[in-house]
Amino acid sequence: MPSQQEVQWSQLKVGVLIIVALSALMALIFLMSGNTGGFFTGKIRLHSYFENSAGLKVGAPVNLDGVTIGNVKSIKIVTQPRLTPVEVFMSVSKKYQSQLHSDSKASLSTVGVLGDTIVDIDNRTATGGPIQNGAQLPTNETPNLQDVIQASQGTIQQLNVILGNVNALINQISSGQGTIGKLISDPSLFNNLNASVTKLNKVATQLNSGQGTIGKLLKDPSLYNHLNDTATRIDDVANKIDTSQGTLGKLIQDPTLYNNLNQSVDKLNHLLTQVNSGQGALGMMVNNKAFANKLNDTVTQLDSILQQANAGKGTVGQLIKNPSLYNHLDQVAASSNTLVTAIRKNPKKYLVIHLKIF
């Protein structure tokens, strides 16, 4: 008969065996029913290159549009200069292979604001063919929380400077400094505005009562009547012009002026044609070189005569420059006037009629 100690040991071994079997069964069930397709589900291997791992760890989930389809198998640093420095290898369930495309983009994101980093595959704009095992997924770099914080440092500093300036401005305004401070604190502005409003009310009252020039314009209908009469007259003038009455009407409606102007232009064109062809005196002046030379000589001689006359040379020069002829003529005219006056006073003294009889 076994001892009590041996029975307890046998029961302990059976209990441990049952616990191990149950644990193995639960692990097997978990592996077979997981989001990645289970332990016995086929896998495909993908990889992508990122600028920064952003705290990504091996075993992190790989999601397709928010659904977990695999996990991260390994992360390593790439030494090739032409590649981005971080290479991430992913294991994805083969049943999602048909839903992945060659141009699907992988990005790093966090679960929550301060959560773990995962790989998220975006398939919304992908149009390429189905992805193959071992293929490379293009990446879509997104700023992580640290990048956002670093980028916001400058903005925060600028906001602090702006807030400091705003506080200083508010303090100056509160103390009545500056234009805005005086507008808020100084009562003279209110008093001036109140006085201006009072004057405006007075002006409005005068306008409503018809006082002043503007008041008369608003209340007195004579201006309207005058304007109406003027508009009537203008309309009457326009009607007369439209019916060819008056000088302006004939200028606008009667084609005679246009015809006369057209004929004058034709004659002028004919005259210019003759001049260009050398016909007539003006044509010879323009086109005949001999005539032009003769005219030039004549003008030169006339200029020489005028120069001699201005210098007092010759008869014409003496007539122009010598005052003695003018004086003699003036004396002759004075003597003639005296003689005429004397004859009018005593004609018998100067007019003697001799009669002779043959």
Buried (B, 14 or more C-beta within 10 A) or exposed (E): EEEEEEEEEEEEEEEEEEEEEEEEEEEEEEBEEBEBBBEEEEBBEBBBBBEBBBEBEEEBBBBBEEEBBBBBBEBEEEEEEEEBBBBBBBBBBBBBBEBBBBBBBBBBBBEEEEEEBBBBBBBEEBEEEEBEEEBEBBBBEEEBEEEEEEEEEEEEEEEEEEEEEEEEBEEEBEEEEEEEBEEEEEEEEEEEEEEEEEEEEEBEEEBEEEEEEEBEEEEEEEEEEEEEEEEEEEEEBEEEBEEEEEEEBBEEEEEEEEEEEEEEEEEEEEBEEEBEEBEEEEBBEBBBEEBEEEEEEEEEEEEEEEEEBEEEEEEBBEEBEEEEEEEEEEEEEEEEEEEEEEEEEEEEEEEEEEEEEE
